Amino acid sequence: AIAAIVAATQIPVYANGDIDSPQKAAHVIAQTDAAGVMLGRAAQGRPWLCGQVATYLETGRIPPAPPQREQLTILQRHVARLHEFYGAFMGVRVARKHVAWFLQRHHDDKQQRTLFNQLANPEDQLHYIDQLIGFETEKELAA
């Protein structure tokens, strides 16, 4: 259907729908001749996927995801900005789903989500992520 729309119009058409990897993005563009792709759920919890797709489409190579510690730093910055944007009350609640998306890609995600979702203020949420960063640093030093 997307290919038919692309062929029938003069405006740029962007494809979306279950694009969860750089390779799938390239495949969809090749199949539809779309001007580009949009990423949705696949980027939840891993915002670097957008850069990976862009790099792959430009160069044919997929850059690795950031190391775990850097991912946690990105998450912490994102949560702090959610608090700033939404305020303390709503920011804490909105942050829960963003952190859950990130944690579902890691071990012990259910236990970590349960603990995180019990936190009721921005400072506690940021401190919790600090502890996760510290844990990752200890693992790196031990290796």
VENGILIN-V404769 format. One record per backbone hydrogen bond with DSSP energy under -0.5 kcal/mol. NH is the residue of the N-H (numbers start at 1). CO is the residue of the C=O. Records with the same first field share a line. If there is no record, write none. Layout:
NH=CO + CO
This chain:
5=1
6=2
7=3
8=4
9=5 + 6
15=36
20=18
25=21
26=22
27=23
28=24
29=25
30=26
31=27
32=28
33=29
35=13
36=13
38=15
43=40
44=41
46=43
49=46
50=47
52=48
53=49
54=50
55=51
56=52
57=53
58=54
59=55
60=55 + 56
61=55
63=61
71=67
72=68
73=69
74=70
75=71
76=72
77=73
78=74
79=75
80=76
81=77
82=78
83=79
84=80
85=81
86=82
87=83
90=86
91=87
92=88
93=89
94=90
95=91
96=92
97=93 + 94
98=94
99=95
100=96
101=97
102=98
103=99
104=100
105=102
106=103
109=106
112=108
113=109
114=110
115=111
116=112
117=113
118=114 + 115
119=116
125=121
126=122
127=123
128=124
129=125
130=126
131=127
132=128
133=129
134=130
135=131
136=132
137=133
138=134
139=135
140=136
141=137
142=138
143=139
